[in-house]
Amino acid sequence: MGINASGAKASQFRDEDAEQIYKDIYESVMDFDEDLCPELVQKALDMGYDPLTILDEGLIPPMGEVGDLFAAGELFVPEMLLAARAMKAGLAVLKPLLTATQSESKGTVVLATVFGDLHDIGKNLVGMMLEGAGFKVIDLGVNTKAETVIETAREVNADVIGLSALLTTTMPFMQMSIKEIADAGLNIPVIVGGAPVTEDFANSINATGYGDNAPIAVDICKKLIGVGQ
């Protein structure tokens, strides 16, 4: 009986330790602490906690709260970007281990800024928040031709394609990309976003969805793939 009691007590302490380290990781993201977050993630690993559990319990929840606070008007894009950077710094510690254990992601999203457009802040924020939500993100960067998007989407068996444009002059390339994706026979939903992009424009070019901001884009991906419902 003494052994069982001791074991239960040790387990209780371990559960409390886990709860605390996950809370600390959570708070480091909410505090935008790009240096502390990876240190805490490494500490959790050193304590023997599972990489996927650290992701699910420590890194993903704060990004959900960031999205909620943004929707409520209590956080703005600069703060979202800072939180996402802190989360990504922690995620970088986990990535090699998650890859090694072949952890299952919620889905694969290919992101690109369309041809002729060199802006990427919005796209990068969407990518970081998608990673924070547990998605695998393939970021093709800026000035991306439709054929590159198509080839990559096929190669990685993408679940969603996300296209971004910041310039009104590059919006036609968004329309052309969606047409080429459809003509290539890819039955993959395409969501679009960017400062000049509107829901009406998205509908007019047959986009599957319109992400007015990063949290909305993440929610759309979840709905399209059928996770987090």
MARNU-130090 format. One line per field, with one value per residue: residue number from 1; residue in one letter; y, z, x of N, C-alpha, C in turn. Coordinates in Angstrom, 3 decimals, padded with zeros to 6 digits. Last residue first. Layout:
BEGIN
k	NUM ...;
r	A ...;
n_yy	Y ...;
n_zz	Z ...;
n_xx	X ...;
ca_yy	Y ...;
ca_zz	Z ...;
ca_xx	X ...;
c_yy	Y ...;
c_zz	Z ...;
c_xx	X ...;
END
This chain:
BEGIN
k	229 228 227 226 225 224 223 222 221 220 219 218 217 216 215 214 213 212 211 210 209 208 207 206 205 204 203 202 201 200 199 198 197 196 195 194 193 192 191 190 189 188 187 186 185 184 183 182 181 180 179 178 177 176 175 174 173 172 171 170 169 168 167 166 165 164 163 162 161 160 159 158 157 156 155 154 153 152 151 150 149 148 147 146 145 144 143 142 141 140 139 138 137 136 135 134 133 132 131 130 129 128 127 126 125 124 123 122 121 120 119 118 117 116 115 114 113 112 111 110 109 108 107 106 105 104 103 102 101 100 99 98 97 96 95 94 93 92 91 90 89 88 87 86 85 84 83 82 81 80 79 78 77 76 75 74 73 72 71 70 69 68 67 66 65 64 63 62 61 60 59 58 57 56 55 54 53 52 51 50 49 48 47 46 45 44 43 42 41 40 39 38 37 36 35 34 33 32 31 30 29 28 27 26 25 24 23 22 21 20 19 18 17 16 15 14 13 12 11 10 9 8 7 6 5 4 3 2 1;
r	Q G V G I L K K C I D V A I P A N D G Y G T A N I S N A F D E T V P A G G V I V P I N L G A D A I E K I S M Q M F P M T T T L L A S L G I V D A N V E R A T E I V T E A K T N V G L D I V K F G A G E L M M G V L N K G I D H L D G F V T A L V V T G K S E S Q T A T L L P K L V A L G A K M A R A A L L M E P V F L E G A A F L D G V E G M P P I L G E D L I T L P D Y G M D L A K Q V L E P C L D E D F D M V S E Y I D K Y I Q E A D E D R F Q S A K A G S A N I G M;
n_yy	021.138 020.578 019.936 020.006 021.431 023.699 024.479 025.130 027.208 029.093 029.618 030.837 033.141 034.372 035.002 036.827 038.152 037.390 034.988 033.318 030.345 029.470 031.697 032.767 035.393 036.404 035.871 037.723 040.106 039.972 040.079 041.524 042.658 044.402 042.804 039.303 036.101 032.955 029.403 026.645 023.080 021.013 019.258 019.995 020.321 022.475 024.256 025.050 026.394 028.373 029.852 030.720 032.311 034.354 035.596 036.437 038.168 040.327 041.425 043.095 045.641 045.878 044.039 041.841 038.537 034.967 031.818 028.521 025.388 022.351 019.911 018.527 016.664 017.488 017.544 019.240 021.616 021.956 022.384 024.675 026.595 026.671 027.659 030.277 031.745 034.133 036.262 034.606 031.348 028.925 026.956 024.634 023.537 021.538 022.741 023.625 026.251 027.164 027.006 029.130 031.211 031.234 031.828 034.365 035.704 035.466 036.959 039.514 039.862 039.923 041.135 041.116 039.994 038.496 035.845 035.802 034.056 030.968 027.799 024.826 022.801 019.772 018.876 018.395 015.814 013.310 012.776 011.409 011.628 013.459 015.686 016.263 016.831 019.138 020.902 021.968 024.319 025.689 026.369 028.597 030.302 030.432 031.873 034.305 034.926 035.229 037.497 039.341 039.264 040.266 042.853 043.876 043.536 043.597 042.832 043.390 042.735 040.188 039.076 039.085 037.211 034.926 034.693 034.258 031.793 030.238 030.558 029.152 026.349 025.546 025.265 023.407 021.224 020.542 020.603 018.734 016.523 016.182 015.590 014.641 015.309 015.351 017.558 018.332 019.379 021.604 023.001 023.620 025.380 027.371 028.317 029.258 031.473 033.395 034.760 035.884 036.630 037.533 036.705 034.514 032.856 032.598 031.325 028.745 028.018 027.949 025.900 023.797 023.783 023.153 020.629 019.210 019.375 017.986 015.469 014.964 014.859 012.590 010.646 010.646 009.697 007.158 006.030 006.063 004.287 001.962 001.589 001.183 -001.200;
n_zz	-034.819 -035.390 -038.909 -041.668 -043.651 -043.544 -040.880 -040.830 -042.701 -041.304 -039.126 -040.478 -041.413 -038.990 -038.091 -040.267 -042.165 -044.143 -046.355 -048.117 -050.184 -052.792 -055.558 -057.885 -058.262 -056.825 -054.185 -053.898 -054.223 -051.934 -049.942 -051.225 -051.073 -050.275 -048.196 -048.223 -049.555 -050.217 -050.609 -052.357 -052.164 -054.881 -057.189 -060.078 -062.796 -063.974 -063.837 -061.160 -061.386 -063.212 -061.652 -059.616 -061.129 -062.038 -059.588 -058.958 -060.974 -060.314 -058.098 -058.600 -058.310 -055.655 -053.470 -051.919 -051.771 -051.371 -051.067 -049.981 -050.316 -048.465 -048.556 -050.798 -051.514 -052.275 -055.082 -055.543 -054.578 -056.314 -058.782 -058.168 -057.554 -060.004 -061.664 -060.760 -059.157 -056.685 -055.047 -051.977 -050.469 -050.005 -047.272 -045.988 -042.803 -040.991 -038.055 -035.438 -034.895 -035.512 -038.245 -038.539 -037.646 -039.626 -041.910 -041.279 -041.280 -043.953 -045.173 -044.165 -045.235 -047.948 -051.287 -053.978 -056.838 -059.100 -058.127 -054.634 -051.941 -050.615 -048.938 -048.407 -045.648 -044.398 -041.061 -038.518 -038.491 -036.549 -036.311 -036.686 -035.051 -036.501 -036.415 -033.732 -033.549 -035.102 -033.722 -031.212 -031.687 -033.182 -031.348 -030.160 -032.341 -032.759 -030.505 -031.109 -033.452 -032.519 -030.950 -032.978 -034.499 -032.700 -032.432 -035.038 -035.213 -031.817 -029.333 -028.959 -030.716 -030.824 -032.570 -030.884 -029.020 -030.646 -031.382 -028.848 -028.240 -030.090 -029.154 -026.718 -027.646 -028.877 -026.803 -024.753 -025.674 -028.195 -027.717 -025.688 -027.085 -028.877 -027.092 -023.695 -021.118 -019.735 -019.080 -021.514 -022.535 -020.887 -021.697 -024.301 -023.693 -022.412 -024.541 -026.325 -024.599 -024.178 -026.645 -027.216 -025.661 -025.583 -023.637 -024.795 -024.668 -021.934 -021.230 -022.283 -020.695 -018.204 -018.627 -018.934 -016.374 -014.816 -015.692 -014.991 -012.208 -011.743 -012.624 -010.750 -008.409 -009.001 -009.131 -006.486 -005.336 -006.409 -005.300 -002.619 -002.673 -003.497 -001.335 000.773 000.000;
n_xx	-013.859 -011.249 -011.528 -012.124 -011.068 -012.656 -012.331 -009.603 -009.568 -011.093 -009.410 -007.275 -008.556 -009.160 -006.551 -005.712 -008.529 -010.225 -010.121 -012.509 -012.740 -012.562 -012.944 -014.070 -013.894 -016.016 -015.353 -013.277 -014.698 -016.287 -014.357 -011.288 -007.951 -006.019 -004.615 -005.499 -006.583 -008.250 -008.177 -009.237 -009.418 -008.737 -008.603 -007.008 -006.997 -005.978 -008.049 -007.735 -005.313 -005.993 -007.815 -006.140 -004.376 -006.028 -006.622 -004.071 -003.549 -005.215 -003.751 -001.687 -002.643 -003.167 -001.060 -001.042 -002.260 -002.088 -003.672 -003.521 -005.038 -005.353 -004.114 -001.685 000.386 002.812 002.534 000.364 001.425 003.608 002.328 000.770 002.705 004.014 002.028 001.684 004.567 005.076 006.033 007.198 006.704 005.636 005.373 003.445 002.653 000.540 -001.191 -001.487 -001.678 000.807 000.610 -001.199 000.391 002.347 000.769 -000.215 002.231 002.984 000.981 001.596 004.222 004.945 005.207 005.622 003.998 004.272 002.157 001.090 002.436 001.228 000.973 -000.661 -001.232 -002.372 -003.485 -002.785 -000.241 001.163 004.649 007.067 009.136 010.603 008.948 009.117 011.820 012.095 010.137 010.657 011.971 010.098 008.161 009.307 009.189 006.454 005.637 006.867 005.497 002.913 003.191 003.818 001.472 -000.368 000.628 000.119 -002.793 -004.112 -006.588 -009.213 -011.206 -012.058 -010.264 -008.041 -008.835 -008.908 -006.208 -005.106 -006.216 -004.853 -002.322 -002.435 -002.794 -000.269 001.677 000.823 -000.622 000.427 003.229 003.419 002.512 004.603 006.774 006.213 008.627 011.021 012.323 013.262 010.883 010.640 012.924 012.217 010.141 011.582 013.107 011.171 010.185 012.191 012.393 009.963 007.279 004.655 003.000 001.872 004.135 004.378 002.019 002.540 004.698 003.419 001.593 003.349 004.435 002.134 001.380 003.676 003.565 001.199 001.967 003.972 002.525 000.999 002.966 003.766 001.414 001.241 003.536 002.858 000.734 002.061 003.782 002.008 000.834;
ca_yy	021.496 021.588 019.742 019.301 020.120 023.000 024.066 024.108 025.968 028.564 029.019 029.580 032.196 033.893 034.066 035.535 038.282 038.824 035.230 034.617 031.115 028.695 031.210 031.364 034.589 036.616 035.142 036.291 039.723 040.020 038.865 041.577 041.576 044.881 044.101 040.410 037.192 034.130 030.591 027.772 024.399 021.494 019.493 019.862 019.203 021.366 023.645 024.301 025.288 027.355 029.218 029.864 031.139 033.448 035.006 035.566 036.927 039.480 040.652 041.658 045.264 045.715 045.082 043.123 039.661 036.314 032.800 029.901 026.333 023.706 019.947 019.623 016.262 017.326 016.813 017.822 021.086 021.719 021.293 023.421 026.246 026.271 026.299 029.287 031.407 032.704 036.254 035.668 032.680 029.083 028.366 024.725 024.649 021.550 022.403 022.215 025.489 027.187 026.087 027.782 030.862 030.976 030.591 033.249 035.633 034.869 035.523 038.878 039.912 038.619 041.376 040.783 040.640 039.945 036.341 035.575 035.367 031.698 029.247 025.470 024.019 020.458 018.994 018.548 017.194 013.613 013.177 011.420 010.724 012.139 015.038 015.959 015.686 017.926 020.411 020.706 023.328 025.302 025.278 027.370 030.032 029.768 030.496 033.583 034.740 034.159 036.226 039.083 038.876 038.905 041.942 043.811 042.751 044.052 042.710 043.625 044.070 041.054 039.184 039.912 038.591 035.396 034.881 035.434 032.971 030.306 031.127 030.613 027.111 025.775 026.227 024.637 021.817 020.610 021.407 020.101 017.030 016.487 016.776 014.288 015.387 014.078 016.955 017.802 018.178 020.576 022.548 022.721 024.167 026.600 027.803 028.059 030.366 032.498 034.096 035.032 036.421 037.806 037.828 035.664 033.253 033.168 032.721 029.524 028.146 028.871 027.245 024.157 024.088 024.410 021.734 019.339 019.921 019.398 016.136 015.045 015.906 013.868 010.944 011.027 011.020 008.108 006.160 006.841 005.667 002.525 001.796 002.329 000.000;
ca_zz	-034.830 -034.388 -037.599 -040.731 -043.412 -044.819 -041.360 -039.927 -042.965 -042.585 -038.899 -039.752 -042.369 -039.839 -037.336 -040.011 -041.304 -043.913 -045.014 -048.014 -048.966 -051.844 -054.409 -057.515 -058.892 -058.276 -054.804 -053.709 -055.204 -053.258 -050.085 -050.527 -051.421 -051.245 -047.930 -048.507 -048.596 -050.617 -049.884 -052.392 -051.866 -053.596 -056.406 -058.634 -062.243 -063.754 -065.143 -061.570 -060.427 -063.596 -062.904 -059.284 -060.398 -063.004 -060.397 -058.030 -060.945 -061.469 -057.861 -058.655 -059.629 -056.554 -054.479 -051.234 -052.616 -050.809 -051.929 -049.584 -050.891 -048.754 -048.212 -049.982 -051.292 -050.825 -054.460 -055.940 -053.994 -054.886 -058.618 -058.607 -056.566 -058.801 -061.891 -060.524 -060.342 -056.989 -056.500 -052.747 -050.535 -051.261 -047.672 -047.038 -043.741 -041.693 -039.473 -035.677 -034.770 -034.116 -037.547 -038.961 -036.867 -038.238 -041.815 -041.471 -040.054 -042.906 -045.456 -043.887 -043.788 -047.304 -049.889 -053.120 -055.532 -059.229 -059.053 -056.074 -052.448 -051.567 -048.965 -049.238 -046.344 -045.076 -042.502 -038.779 -038.455 -037.539 -035.695 -037.730 -034.580 -036.223 -037.699 -034.300 -032.811 -035.437 -035.096 -031.313 -030.814 -033.829 -032.279 -029.386 -031.718 -033.766 -030.688 -029.886 -033.488 -033.472 -030.318 -031.894 -035.111 -033.223 -031.289 -034.504 -036.038 -033.197 -029.873 -027.826 -030.804 -029.864 -033.000 -032.090 -028.578 -029.981 -032.397 -029.624 -027.464 -030.143 -030.463 -026.705 -026.955 -029.673 -027.890 -024.457 -024.388 -027.998 -028.771 -025.447 -025.967 -029.399 -027.958 -025.109 -021.676 -020.236 -017.990 -020.554 -023.142 -020.864 -020.308 -024.073 -024.465 -021.650 -023.343 -026.676 -025.060 -023.094 -026.061 -028.238 -025.272 -026.785 -023.279 -024.570 -025.971 -022.681 -020.842 -022.708 -022.146 -018.420 -018.328 -020.067 -017.501 -014.620 -015.779 -016.393 -012.921 -011.383 -013.294 -012.168 -008.569 -008.771 -010.328 -007.520 -004.983 -006.698 -006.748 -003.069 -002.255 -004.320 -002.669 000.804 000.000;
ca_xx	-015.276 -011.539 -010.901 -013.000 -010.461 -012.498 -013.650 -010.138 -008.823 -011.577 -010.732 -007.065 -007.970 -010.258 -007.396 -005.073 -007.357 -010.070 -009.614 -011.845 -012.932 -013.373 -012.171 -014.341 -012.833 -016.010 -016.468 -013.020 -013.681 -016.919 -015.165 -012.576 -008.884 -007.008 -005.239 -004.595 -006.570 -007.482 -008.622 -008.305 -009.981 -008.225 -009.817 -006.794 -007.758 -005.039 -007.766 -008.929 -005.444 -005.009 -008.254 -007.281 -003.882 -005.400 -007.697 -004.786 -002.770 -005.560 -004.976 -001.383 -002.130 -004.323 -001.205 -001.148 -001.851 -002.106 -003.016 -003.794 -004.084 -005.820 -005.536 -002.211 -001.014 002.615 003.649 000.307 000.187 003.824 003.300 000.143 001.681 004.751 002.523 000.633 003.771 004.953 006.230 006.548 007.281 006.370 005.366 004.458 002.599 001.816 -001.133 -001.199 -002.926 000.409 001.519 -001.583 -000.801 002.735 001.540 -001.153 001.437 003.818 001.107 000.306 003.972 004.730 004.837 006.766 003.823 004.352 003.172 000.943 002.059 002.055 000.780 000.353 -001.649 -001.277 -003.647 -004.216 -000.706 000.136 003.385 006.040 008.078 011.181 009.218 007.803 011.278 012.864 009.977 009.914 012.617 011.356 007.881 009.121 010.490 007.283 005.179 007.238 006.953 003.199 002.818 004.768 002.741 -000.532 000.673 001.492 -001.870 -004.034 -005.234 -008.315 -010.635 -012.745 -011.660 -008.045 -008.608 -010.132 -007.243 -004.699 -006.628 -006.310 -002.625 -002.325 -003.847 -001.476 001.854 001.549 -000.994 -001.028 002.608 003.897 001.715 003.270 006.772 006.089 007.279 010.520 011.544 014.231 011.471 009.591 012.806 013.348 009.854 010.593 013.778 011.940 009.338 011.796 013.563 010.573 008.677 005.453 003.877 000.996 003.595 005.502 002.193 001.372 004.865 004.534 001.092 002.494 005.311 002.855 000.419 003.287 004.719 001.269 000.859 004.328 003.525 000.331 002.186 004.724 001.909 000.168 003.424 004.005 000.506 000.996 004.332 002.901 000.000;
c_yy	021.203 022.019 020.865 018.988 019.307 021.584 023.265 023.577 024.833 027.251 028.407 028.868 030.834 032.876 033.512 034.577 036.884 039.115 036.704 034.845 032.399 029.497 030.466 030.815 033.111 035.781 035.237 035.457 038.230 039.607 038.822 040.259 041.701 043.865 044.534 041.721 038.224 035.201 031.749 028.940 025.473 022.873 019.881 020.212 018.985 020.160 022.449 023.573 024.413 026.147 028.106 029.146 030.178 032.173 033.994 034.835 035.925 038.162 039.819 040.794 043.779 045.257 044.819 044.261 040.947 037.335 034.199 030.865 027.731 024.489 021.293 019.486 017.272 016.878 016.522 017.008 019.610 021.096 020.937 022.235 024.886 025.845 025.775 027.870 030.288 032.457 034.835 035.453 033.648 030.483 028.543 026.139 024.578 022.612 022.320 021.780 024.014 026.418 026.010 026.739 029.494 030.570 030.241 031.921 034.494 034.714 034.830 037.380 039.204 038.668 040.062 040.970 040.171 040.699 037.872 036.249 035.270 033.106 029.893 026.958 024.579 021.632 019.777 018.639 017.230 015.054 013.631 011.735 010.660 011.139 013.619 015.249 015.282 016.677 019.168 020.074 021.961 024.264 024.775 026.167 028.771 029.447 029.752 032.116 033.979 033.883 035.059 037.758 038.552 038.388 040.490 042.845 042.740 043.294 043.153 043.435 044.417 042.484 040.132 040.140 039.548 036.860 035.433 035.737 034.259 031.523 031.183 031.251 028.634 026.622 026.539 025.687 023.179 021.363 021.635 021.052 018.453 017.042 017.169 015.543 015.194 014.115 015.651 017.124 017.517 019.271 021.436 022.161 023.151 025.312 026.926 027.461 029.131 031.281 033.051 034.274 035.381 037.582 038.217 036.913 034.508 033.607 033.375 031.014 029.024 029.102 028.279 025.563 024.458 024.754 023.077 020.526 020.173 020.078 017.636 015.767 016.095 015.017 012.303 011.416 011.528 009.534 007.176 007.085 006.568 003.993 002.452 002.656 001.251;
c_zz	-033.490 -034.362 -036.680 -039.412 -042.425 -044.626 -042.653 -040.442 -042.089 -042.912 -040.178 -039.529 -041.715 -040.844 -038.158 -039.194 -040.972 -043.007 -044.810 -046.569 -048.994 -050.595 -053.467 -056.452 -058.499 -058.985 -056.322 -054.363 -055.120 -054.338 -051.447 -050.721 -050.577 -051.566 -048.964 -048.401 -048.981 -049.538 -050.242 -051.617 -051.826 -053.330 -054.978 -057.889 -060.758 -063.134 -065.010 -062.884 -060.803 -062.661 -063.314 -060.525 -060.074 -062.315 -061.388 -058.775 -059.955 -061.502 -059.075 -058.404 -059.739 -057.930 -055.352 -052.219 -051.820 -051.850 -051.344 -050.436 -050.444 -049.401 -048.550 -049.739 -050.384 -050.478 -052.985 -055.155 -054.323 -054.239 -057.141 -058.372 -056.894 -057.702 -060.697 -060.681 -060.014 -058.186 -057.070 -054.244 -051.382 -051.438 -048.902 -047.591 -044.712 -042.776 -039.950 -037.124 -035.104 -033.853 -036.073 -038.285 -037.268 -037.391 -040.393 -041.309 -040.131 -041.598 -044.369 -044.082 -043.432 -045.819 -049.188 -051.633 -054.585 -057.919 -059.154 -056.878 -053.964 -051.761 -049.989 -049.319 -047.118 -045.880 -043.080 -040.267 -038.726 -037.392 -036.766 -037.135 -035.562 -035.788 -037.482 -035.634 -033.355 -034.766 -035.423 -032.698 -030.997 -033.009 -032.950 -030.275 -030.870 -033.215 -031.655 -030.002 -032.255 -033.555 -031.227 -031.193 -034.047 -033.791 -031.726 -033.330 -035.479 -033.921 -031.332 -028.194 -029.680 -029.885 -032.097 -032.566 -029.765 -029.554 -031.803 -030.700 -028.196 -029.398 -030.685 -028.048 -026.948 -028.930 -028.671 -025.545 -024.124 -026.739 -028.482 -026.470 -025.614 -028.304 -028.460 -025.982 -023.192 -020.852 -018.435 -019.368 -022.170 -021.464 -020.198 -022.659 -024.265 -022.371 -022.529 -025.489 -025.461 -023.596 -025.017 -027.723 -026.179 -026.538 -024.435 -024.180 -025.816 -024.073 -021.593 -022.443 -022.718 -019.914 -018.583 -019.878 -018.731 -015.828 -015.685 -016.576 -014.384 -012.091 -013.018 -012.949 -010.048 -008.970 -010.212 -008.805 -006.039 -006.436 -007.138 -004.565 -002.748 -003.978 -003.570 -000.562 000.000;
c_xx	-015.903 -012.976 -011.340 -012.347 -011.288 -011.963 -013.540 -011.468 -009.338 -010.878 -011.287 -008.393 -007.742 -009.735 -008.555 -005.940 -006.848 -008.876 -009.326 -011.430 -012.138 -013.686 -013.108 -013.395 -012.936 -014.956 -016.411 -014.116 -013.392 -015.929 -015.842 -013.314 -010.153 -008.099 -006.281 -005.348 -005.534 -007.572 -007.699 -008.903 -008.902 -008.817 -009.427 -008.081 -007.553 -005.728 -006.824 -008.684 -006.628 -005.062 -007.300 -007.788 -005.016 -004.921 -007.136 -005.898 -003.371 -004.790 -005.404 -002.620 -001.815 -003.859 -002.426 -001.389 -002.020 -001.675 -003.182 -002.989 -004.494 -004.679 -006.159 -003.708 -001.721 001.199 003.395 001.330 000.024 002.602 003.480 001.077 001.083 003.789 003.323 001.155 002.784 004.049 006.133 006.764 006.481 006.939 006.252 004.383 003.769 001.713 000.318 -001.175 -002.729 -000.867 001.159 -000.698 -001.342 001.533 001.910 -000.422 000.430 003.051 001.911 000.353 002.670 004.374 004.494 006.473 004.921 004.272 003.100 002.047 002.115 001.515 001.700 000.024 -000.463 -001.813 -002.484 -004.505 -002.204 -000.324 002.407 004.663 006.915 010.121 009.719 007.961 009.917 012.307 010.801 009.970 011.964 012.113 009.153 008.913 010.415 008.671 006.093 006.852 007.440 004.697 003.171 004.473 003.781 000.781 000.507 001.633 -000.446 -002.924 -005.269 -006.846 -009.682 -012.203 -012.446 -009.474 -008.594 -010.000 -008.526 -005.746 -006.263 -006.820 -004.129 -002.625 -003.662 -002.521 000.581 001.547 -000.345 -001.429 001.129 003.280 002.125 002.365 005.382 006.015 007.301 009.138 010.881 013.541 012.445 010.100 011.771 013.314 010.970 010.220 012.829 012.690 010.145 011.027 013.160 011.793 009.330 006.944 004.796 001.788 002.738 005.063 003.349 001.599 003.761 004.772 002.185 001.923 004.499 003.711 001.133 002.356 004.367 002.431 000.890 003.233 003.870 001.313 001.503 004.002 002.888 000.638 002.375 003.935 001.630 000.759 003.298 003.458 000.870;
END
